[in-house]
């Protein structure tokens, strides 16, 4: 029963509305395609009933037919007067019956319903023209253009009809009436073509002048220029292009005007004129509006220009790019520098100066050195340009002076500015007093500027003024006594001049300073100087003084290597027959023994301090020393090498962290644990 109810409902659904369960889900043996469904639906469509064709045999039947059709049309327009399609079908039927008067009446009634319908006017005019009612058609077009003066189709049909009838004056008058409404560009072009067809070139030119006033657009000017060129009047076409450039101005100028103008001159083989036009346009149009112009100019120069002209094209393109960059961001000093470099390569001195002057005018308004770092290079390159390229020493000096006055030296200064100015004075006029005065002023304003001192010292060294160099180093150390590099340089200067006592005094004074920025550099230089002088005893004493202040593993390793080198130097001297009196340290029987003693002391010290990684580094250096020494015992050192084990430790948050530790065999604290690990290993 349930199956009968389910099958009786549409789609096989039961009373519950749920789909029945499908027991057999296999595909049907015969599949139905979409094409079969469409064919079946089309074959089942009923045939539409067509009205029987009626043959009219006499006038009475014709009258009955016409009366019946008119009654139907009248009934249709009465039910829906605003249905213009019904009116048009009514008028077309009357026209087909040869009843022109009745068709005209239907059109007039339709215009009473919708007097601004364009289709009605057009069909009505076509009716009159077909029946050669020229006067009525003309009157109808007059009504149409008076009612709808902005519909170009009425004016076009009206002028076409008058020209077709040979009424040239009438067509011109219609065109003139049309132009008074200032229509679209196509209407002006149609009127100009009309005048051209009948040889009225003067009237056509006058129309072009009116057209560009009504539509001051680049494409209208280009059409006018093309018109003059087609007439073969090159001067008139050139005049049109000139008027277009003047009237459009920079705001409404289009690159295609210049491109067309240049192509026109190229066709006339006026290549210099075309090149001048391209350059004029590239200088005035922004980069965003001149992409096609650049491409055309490059193609022009490749075809008609020399190598220099092609380079000018590339330079012009880059120049416009830089102009856009600095216009968007005047504080982009890198762009200014690239721009100035471009002009320097071009060789135009005045243009380069103009770029530099514009660039330095964009100085940072805040006294922050990070903002001035790139800006100061504009002044430096400007001064170098005036000195080297322009060969104008006076202007270069003026640039340096102006820059020095501009920089807020109370906040910060630039050593490169002062040094470059000092070298300029020496190069240009050999005025050492001016150079020294400038650098002295710089040091007086910024005594903590290391680069100023070093540059000034380098200058005096070039001049071999060693007394001045000593004075500068003294001032330098007064301003910054913590600079180890300055102490070392001063001491090396004295050593180079043969003043060993001065050099030692400087080193002693340096190491006694309470604060040093890099003491390891100073001590190394001091020890190397004493070692090179052959005073090994004093060298050994310096190492002992240094070890009293630091336990760095590298110092111990260096001390041990010194012992090896000192013993080797003594052996060489003894072999040469020199007395041991030349060596304050005396003769050491074995450098390896002395080095081994230092390593033993270092190892004990590292072990006492609990520095495991440093002990490992020391043992590796010791092992290498034993391997290189004659009669060395690297195996003894190898026995002291630690084992690398993994351990865990608890962190503050309670979690465990794995780390690697070194277990040395001779550690008493870990002796028992080491034996256990050794057995396991």
C-alpha positions in Angstrom: 0.0 0.0 0.0 2.8 2.4 0.8 4.4 1.6 -2.5 1.2 2.4 -4.3 0.9 5.8 -2.5 4.6 6.6 -3.2 4.2 5.8 -6.9 1.0 7.8 -7.2 2.7 11.1 -6.1 4.6 13.2 -8.6 8.3 12.1 -8.8 7.6 9.0 -6.8 7.7 10.8 -3.4 5.6 9.4 -0.6 3.3 11.3 1.8 6.2 12.1 4.1 7.8 14.1 1.2 11.0 12.0 1.4 12.5 10.5 -1.7 12.1 6.8 -2.0 15.1 4.5 -1.5 16.6 3.4 -4.8 17.6 -0.2 -4.7 19.2 -0.5 -8.1 21.8 2.3 -8.6 23.3 0.9 -11.8 23.2 2.9 -15.0 20.3 2.4 -17.3 20.9 0.3 -20.4 19.7 3.2 -22.6 21.0 6.6 -21.8 19.0 9.7 -22.7 21.0 12.6 -24.0 20.1 16.3 -24.1 19.9 16.2 -27.9 17.2 13.5 -27.7 15.2 15.6 -25.2 15.3 18.7 -27.5 14.3 16.6 -30.5 11.4 15.1 -28.7 10.2 18.4 -27.4 10.4 20.0 -30.9 8.5 17.1 -32.5 5.7 17.4 -30.0 5.2 21.1 -30.7 1.9 21.9 -32.2 1.7 23.5 -35.6 0.7 27.2 -35.6 -2.3 28.3 -37.5 -1.5 30.5 -40.4 -4.0 32.9 -41.8 -5.2 31.8 -45.2 -4.1 33.8 -48.2 -6.8 35.9 -49.6 -7.1 36.8 -53.3 -8.8 40.0 -54.2 -10.7 39.6 -57.4 -12.5 42.9 -57.8 -12.8 46.4 -56.5 -15.5 45.7 -54.0 -13.5 43.0 -52.3 -10.5 45.4 -52.2 -12.6 48.1 -50.6 -13.9 45.6 -48.0 -10.3 44.4 -47.3 -9.0 48.0 -47.0 -11.9 49.0 -44.7 -11.4 45.9 -42.5 -7.6 46.6 -42.2 -8.1 50.3 -41.5 -10.6 49.4 -38.8 -8.0 47.0 -37.3 -5.3 49.7 -37.4 -7.6 52.4 -36.0 -8.6 50.1 -33.2 -5.0 49.3 -32.5 -3.9 53.0 -32.3 -7.0 53.9 -30.3 -6.2 51.3 -27.7 -2.5 52.4 -27.4 -1.9 55.8 -28.8 1.7 56.0 -27.6 2.7 52.9 -29.5 4.6 54.5 -32.3 5.4 51.2 -33.9 1.7 50.7 -34.5 1.5 54.1 -36.2 4.5 53.3 -38.4 3.0 50.0 -39.5 -0.3 51.8 -40.3 1.4 54.5 -42.4 3.6 51.8 -44.2 0.4 49.9 -45.0 -1.3 53.0 -46.4 1.8 53.7 -48.5 1.8 50.1 -49.7 -1.8 50.6 -50.8 -0.8 53.7 -52.8 -2.7 56.0 -50.5 0.0 58.7 -50.0 -2.4 61.2 -48.6 -3.7 58.8 -46.0 -0.1 57.8 -45.1 0.7 61.4 -44.7 -2.3 61.9 -42.5 -1.2 58.9 -40.3 2.3 60.4 -40.0 0.9 63.8 -39.0 -1.4 62.1 -36.4 1.7 60.2 -35.1 3.6 63.5 -34.7 0.7 64.9 -32.8 1.1 62.0 -30.4 5.0 62.3 -30.1 6.3 65.3 -31.9 9.9 64.6 -31.0 10.1 61.0 -32.3 13.1 60.8 -34.7 11.9 57.6 -36.5 8.6 59.2 -37.5 10.3 62.3 -39.0 12.7 60.0 -41.0 10.0 57.7 -42.3 7.8 60.7 -43.1 10.6 62.4 -45.1 11.4 59.2 -46.9 7.8 58.9 -48.0 7.8 62.4 -49.5 11.1 61.9 -51.2 10.0 58.6 -52.7 7.0 60.3 -54.2 9.1 63.3 -55.3 7.4 65.8 -53.1 10.6 67.8 -52.7 9.0 70.9 -51.2 7.1 68.8 -48.7 10.3 66.9 -47.8 12.2 70.2 -47.4 9.5 71.6 -45.1 9.5 68.4 -43.1 13.3 68.6 -42.6 12.9 72.2 -41.6 10.4 71.2 -39.0 12.7 68.4 -37.8 15.8 70.5 -37.4 13.8 73.3 -35.8 12.2 70.9 -33.3 15.3 68.8 -32.7 18.4 70.9 -33.6 20.8 68.6 -31.7 20.0 65.5 -33.8 22.8 65.3 -36.3 20.9 62.7 -38.4 18.3 65.3 -39.6 20.9 67.8 -40.6 22.9 65.1 -42.5 19.8 63.9 -44.4 18.8 67.5 -45.1 22.2 68.5 -46.6 22.4 65.2 -48.5 19.0 65.8 -50.1 19.9 69.4 -51.1 23.3 68.3 -52.5 21.6 65.4 -54.3 19.2 67.8 -55.9 22.0 70.0 -57.0 21.0 72.8 -54.7 24.6 73.6 -53.6 23.7 77.0 -52.2 20.8 75.5 -50.3 23.0 72.8 -48.9 25.6 75.4 -47.8 22.9 77.4 -46.1 21.7 74.3 -44.2 25.3 73.6 -43.2 25.6 77.2 -42.0 22.5 76.9 -39.9 23.8 73.7 -38.5 27.2 75.2 -37.5 25.4 78.0 -35.6 24.5 75.3 -33.1 28.2 74.4 -32.6 27.7 70.7 -33.2 30.2 67.9 -32.8 33.5 67.6 -34.6 32.1 65.2 -37.3 29.6 67.9 -38.4 32.4 70.5 -39.0 34.4 67.9 -40.9 31.4 67.1 -43.1 30.9 70.8 -44.0 34.6 71.2 -44.7 34.5 68.1 -47.0 31.5 69.6 -48.8 33.3 72.9 -49.4 36.4 71.0 -50.6 34.4 68.9 -53.1 33.3 72.1 -54.7 36.7 73.8 -54.7 35.9 76.4 -52.0 39.3 76.0 -50.2 39.0 79.4 -48.6 35.7 78.6 -47.1 37.2 75.3 -45.8 40.1 77.1 -44.1 37.6 79.5 -42.5 35.6 76.6 -41.2 38.7 75.0 -39.8 39.5 78.1 -37.8 36.0 78.1 -36.4 36.2 74.4 -35.7 39.3 74.7 -33.6 37.7 77.5 -31.6 34.6 75.4 -30.9 36.6 72.2 -30.3 40.1 73.2 -29.1 41.3 69.6 -29.0 44.6 68.3 -30.4 43.0 65.9 -32.8 41.1 68.7 -34.5 44.3 70.7 -34.9 46.0 67.6 -36.4 43.1 67.1 -38.9 43.5 70.8 -40.0 47.2 70.4 -40.4 46.7 67.2 -42.4 44.2 69.1 -44.6 46.8 71.7 -45.4 49.4 69.1 -46.1 47.1 67.3 -48.5 46.7 70.5 -50.4 50.5 70.7 -50.8 50.7 74.0 -48.8 53.7 73.3 -46.4 53.8 76.8 -45.0 50.1 76.8 -44.1 50.5 73.3 -42.4 53.5 74.6 -40.5 51.5 77.7 -39.4 48.7 75.4 -38.2 51.1 73.4 -36.1 52.5 76.6 -34.6 49.1 77.9 -33.8 48.2 74.6 -32.1 51.3 74.7 -29.9 50.6 78.3 -28.9 46.9 78.0 -28.2 46.9 74.6 -26.5 49.6 75.6 -24.0 51.4 73.3 -21.6 48.2 72.3 -19.7 46.3 70.9 -22.7 49.3 70.0 -24.9 49.4 66.4 -26.3 52.6 64.6 -27.3 51.0 63.5 -30.6 50.9 67.1 -31.8 54.6 67.4 -31.6 55.1 63.9 -33.1 52.9 64.8 -36.1 54.7 68.1 -36.5 58.1 66.4 -36.4 57.0 63.7 -38.8 55.7 66.5 -41.2 59.1 68.1 -41.2 60.8 64.8 -41.7 58.6 64.1 -44.8 59.8 67.5 -46.1 63.4 66.4 -45.3 63.8 69.2 -42.8 65.7 67.1 -40.2 67.0 70.0 -38.2 63.5 71.4 -37.8 62.2 68.0 -36.7 65.1 67.5 -34.2 64.4 71.0 -32.7 60.7 70.1 -32.4 61.4 66.9 -30.6 63.8 68.6 -28.1 61.5 71.5 -27.5 58.7 69.0 -26.7 60.8 66.9 -24.4 61.9 69.9 -22.4 58.3 71.0 -21.7 56.2 67.8 -21.5 56.3 65.8 -18.2 57.7 62.3 -18.3 54.3 60.7 -17.8 52.9 62.4 -20.9 55.8 61.8 -23.3 56.5 58.1 -23.5 55.6 57.9 -27.2 57.5 61.1 -27.9 60.7 59.6 -26.4 60.3 56.5 -28.6 59.7 58.5 -31.7 62.7 60.8 -31.0 65.0 57.8 -30.5 63.8 56.2 -33.8 64.3 59.5 -35.6 67.9 59.9 -34.3 68.7 56.3 -35.2 67.5 56.9 -38.7 68.6 60.5 -39.4 71.1 61.4 -36.6 74.7 60.9 -35.8 76.2 59.1 -32.8 76.3 62.3 -30.8 72.6 62.9 -31.5 71.7 59.5 -30.3 73.6 60.1 -27.1 71.7 63.4 -26.7 68.4 61.4 -27.0 69.5 59.1 -24.2 70.6 62.0 -22.1 67.4 63.9 -22.6 65.4 60.8 -21.6 67.5 60.4 -18.4 67.2 64.1 -17.7 63.5 64.0 -17.8 63.5 61.0 -15.5 65.7 62.8 -12.9 63.5 65.9 -13.2 60.5 63.8 -12.3 62.3 62.3 -9.3 63.5 65.6 -7.8 60.1 67.2 -8.5 58.4 64.4 -6.6 60.9 64.5 -3.7 63.2 67.5 -3.6 65.1 65.9 -0.7 66.2 63.0 -2.8 69.9 63.9 -2.8 71.0 60.8 -4.6 68.8 61.8 -7.6 70.3 65.2 -7.5 73.8 63.7 -7.6 72.9 61.5 -10.5 71.3 64.4 -12.3 74.4 66.6 -11.9 76.7 63.7 -13.0 74.6 63.4 -16.1 75.0 67.1 -16.9 78.8 66.9 -16.2 79.1 64.1 -18.8 77.1 66.1 -21.3 79.7 68.9 -20.9 77.2 71.8 -20.4 78.8 73.9 -17.7 75.9 76.3 -17.2 73.3 73.5 -17.1 75.5 71.6 -14.5 75.8 74.7 -12.4 72.1 75.2 -12.5 71.4 71.7 -11.3 73.9 72.0 -8.4 72.4 75.4 -7.4 68.9 73.9 -7.4 70.1 70.9 -5.4 72.0 72.8 -2.7 69.0 75.0 -2.2 67.1 72.0 -0.8 69.1 71.9 2.4 67.6 70.0 5.4 65.7 72.2 7.8 66.6 70.2 10.9 70.1 70.1 12.5 70.3 66.3 12.4 73.5 64.8 10.9 71.8 61.8 9.4 69.8 64.2 7.2 72.9 66.1 6.2 75.1 63.1 5.3 74.0 62.9 1.6 73.3 66.6 1.3 77.0 67.5 2.1 78.1 65.6 -1.0 76.3 68.0 -3.2 78.6 70.8 -2.0 81.7 68.6 -2.3 81.0 67.4 -5.8 80.0 71.0 -6.8 83.3 72.3 -5.6 85.2 69.5 -7.4 83.3 70.3 -10.6 84.2 74.0 -10.5 87.8 73.1 -9.8 88.3 70.3 -12.3 85.7 70.7 -15.1 84.9 74.4 -15.1 88.5 75.4 -14.2 87.1 78.2 -12.0 89.2 78.2 -8.8 87.4 81.3 -7.5 84.0 79.8 -7.7 85.3 76.5 -6.2 86.6 78.5 -3.2 83.3 80.3 -2.9 81.5 77.0 -2.8 83.7 75.7 0.0 83.3 78.8 2.0 79.5 78.9 1.6 79.3 75.3 2.6 81.4 75.8 5.7 79.2 78.7 6.8 76.0 76.7 6.2 76.9 73.7 8.3 75.8 74.0 12.0 79.3 73.2 13.5 78.0 73.7 17.0 75.8 70.5 16.5 78.0 68.5 14.2 80.6 68.9 11.5 82.1 66.9 8.5 85.8 66.1 8.5 85.7 65.4 4.8 84.6 69.0 4.1 87.5 70.6 6.0 90.1 68.2 4.6 88.9 68.6 1.1 89.0 72.3 1.4 92.5 72.2 2.9 93.8 70.1 0.1 92.1 72.4 -2.4 94.0 75.4 -1.1 97.3 73.5 -1.4 96.5 72.3 -4.9 95.1 75.6 -6.3 97.5 78.1 -4.8 100.0 76.3 -2.5 98.7 78.4 0.4 99.7 76.2 3.3 98.7 78.9 5.8 95.1 78.9 4.5 95.0 75.1 4.7 96.4 75.0 8.2 94.1 77.8 9.3 91.1 75.9 8.0 92.0 72.7 9.7 92.9 74.5 12.9 89.5 76.2 12.9 87.9 72.8 12.4 89.8 71.2 15.3 89.0 74.1 17.5 85.3 73.8 16.8 85.2 70.0 17.0 88.2 68.8 19.0 86.8 65.2 19.4 86.7 64.6 15.7 89.3 61.8 15.1 89.1 62.1 11.3 90.1 65.8 11.4 93.2 65.0 13.5 94.2 62.1 11.3 93.7 64.0 8.1 95.6 67.0 9.4 98.4 64.6 10.5 98.5 63.0 7.1 98.8 66.4 5.5 101.8 67.3 7.7 103.4 64.0 7.1 103.2 64.6 3.3 104.9 67.9 3.9 107.5 66.2 6.2 106.7 68.6 9.0 107.4 66.1 11.8 107.5 68.7 14.6 104.0 69.8 13.6 103.0 66.1 13.5 104.2 65.6 17.1 102.2 68.7 18.2 99.1 67.4 16.5 99.5 64.0 18.1 99.8 65.6 21.5 96.7 67.7 20.9 94.9 64.5 19.6 95.8 62.6 22.8 94.7 65.5 25.0 91.3 65.4 23.3 91.0 61.6 23.3 93.5 59.9 25.6 91.6 56.6 25.5 92.4 56.0 21.8 94.9 53.1 21.7 95.3 53.4 17.9 96.5 57.0 18.3 99.0 56.0 20.9 100.3 53.3 18.7 100.5 55.5 15.6 102.4 58.2 17.6 104.8 55.6 19.0 105.4 54.1 15.5 106.1 57.5 14.2 108.8 58.0 16.7 110.2 54.6 16.0 110.3 55.4 12.3 112.2 58.6 13.1 114.8 56.6 15.1 113.6 58.0 18.5 113.5 54.7 20.4 113.5 56.4 23.8 110.5 58.6 22.8 108.7 55.5 21.5 109.2 53.6 24.8 108.2 56.6 26.8 105.0 56.9 24.8 104.2 53.2 25.2 104.8 53.5 29.0 102.6 56.6 29.2 99.9 54.8 27.2 99.7 51.7 29.3 99.4 53.7 32.4 96.2 55.4 31.2 93.2 54.5 33.5 90.9 53.9 30.5 91.7 52.5 27.1 89.3 51.5 24.3 91.5 48.6 22.9 94.3 47.8 25.4 95.1 44.5 23.6 96.1 46.5 20.5 98.3 48.8 22.6 100.0 46.0 24.5 100.6 43.9 21.4 102.3 46.9 19.7 104.4 47.6 22.8 105.5 44.0 23.1 106.3 43.7 19.4 108.4 46.9 19.5 110.5 45.7 22.5 110.8 42.2 21.0 112.0 43.6 17.6 114.6 45.7 19.5 116.1 42.4 20.9 115.4 43.2 24.6 113.9 39.8 25.5 114.2 40.3 29.2 112.1 43.4 29.0 109.6 41.6 26.7 109.3 38.9 29.3 108.7 41.5 31.9 106.0 43.1 29.8 104.2 39.8 29.4 104.3 39.3 33.2 102.9 42.8 33.7 100.1 42.0 31.2 99.3 38.7 32.8 99.0 40.5 36.2 96.1 42.4 34.6 94.4 39.8 32.5 94.2 36.0 32.3 93.2 35.8 28.7 94.2 32.5 27.1 95.6 34.3 24.0 98.1 36.2 26.2 99.4 33.0 27.7 99.7 31.4 24.2 101.5 34.4 22.9 103.9 34.3 25.9 104.7 30.7 25.2 105.4 31.4 21.6 107.6 34.3 22.5 109.8 31.9 24.6 110.2 29.7 21.5 111.1 32.7 19.3 113.5 34.2 21.9 115.4 30.9 22.3 115.6 30.5 18.5 117.0 34.1 18.2 119.6 33.4 20.9 120.7 30.2 19.2 121.1 32.0 15.9 123.2 34.8 17.6 125.3 32.3 19.5 125.9 30.4 16.3 127.1 33.6 14.7 129.6 34.1 17.5 127.9 37.0 19.2 128.2 37.4 23.0 125.3 36.7 25.2 125.8 40.2 26.5 123.8 41.5 23.5 120.9 39.6 24.8 119.7 40.9 28.2 117.7 37.8 28.7 120.7 35.5 28.6 120.9 32.2 26.7 118.1 29.8 27.3 119.1 26.2 26.9 115.8 25.0 25.5 113.0 27.2 24.2 110.6 24.2 24.4 111.3 23.9 28.1 110.5 27.6 28.7 107.4 27.4 26.5 106.3 24.3 28.4 106.7 26.1 31.7 104.5 28.9 30.5 101.9 26.4 29.3 102.0 24.7 32.7 101.5 28.0 34.5 98.7 28.9 32.2 97.0 25.5 32.5 97.1 25.7 36.3 95.7 29.2 36.2 92.9 28.3 33.9 92.1 25.2 36.0 92.0 27.3 39.2 89.6 29.8 37.5 87.4 26.9 36.3 87.6 28.1 32.6 87.1 24.8 30.7 86.8 26.1 27.2 89.9 28.3 27.6 91.8 25.2 29.0 90.8 23.3 25.9 92.1 26.1 23.6 95.3 26.2 25.6 95.8 22.4 25.4 95.3 22.5 21.6 97.9 25.2 21.2 100.2 23.4 23.6 99.8 20.1 21.6 100.6 21.9 18.3 103.7 23.5 19.9 104.9 20.1 21.1 104.4 18.6 17.7 106.4 21.3 16.0 109.2 21.4 18.5 112.2 19.0 18.2 111.9 16.4 21.0 108.4 17.4 22.0 106.0 15.2 23.8 102.5 15.7 22.3 101.3 12.4 23.9 101.6 13.9 27.4 99.5 16.8 26.4 97.0 14.5 24.6 96.4 12.7 27.9 95.2 15.9 29.4 92.6 16.5 26.6 89.0 16.5 28.0 86.0 14.4 27.0 83.0 16.1 25.6 79.8 14.9 27.4 76.2 15.8 27.2 74.5 17.0 30.4 71.2 18.4 31.6 70.6 21.4 33.8 67.4 22.8 35.3 66.4 26.3 34.3 64.6 28.9 36.4 61.2 27.8 35.1 61.8 24.2 36.1 62.4 22.9 32.6 65.5 20.9 31.6 68.1 22.1 29.1 70.8 20.0 27.4 74.3 21.3 27.1 77.8 20.0 26.4 80.5 20.0 29.0 84.2 19.1 29.1 85.5 16.5 31.6 89.2 16.8 32.2 91.1 13.7 33.5 93.0 15.6 36.2 90.0 17.3 37.8 89.9 16.0 41.3 86.2 16.9 41.7 85.2 14.7 38.8 87.8 11.9 39.3 85.4 9.2 40.2 82.9 10.1 37.6 85.6 10.2 35.0 86.7 6.6 35.9 83.1 5.4 35.5 82.8 7.1 32.1 86.2 5.7 31.0 85.1 2.1 31.8 81.8 2.7 30.0 83.7 4.1 27.0 
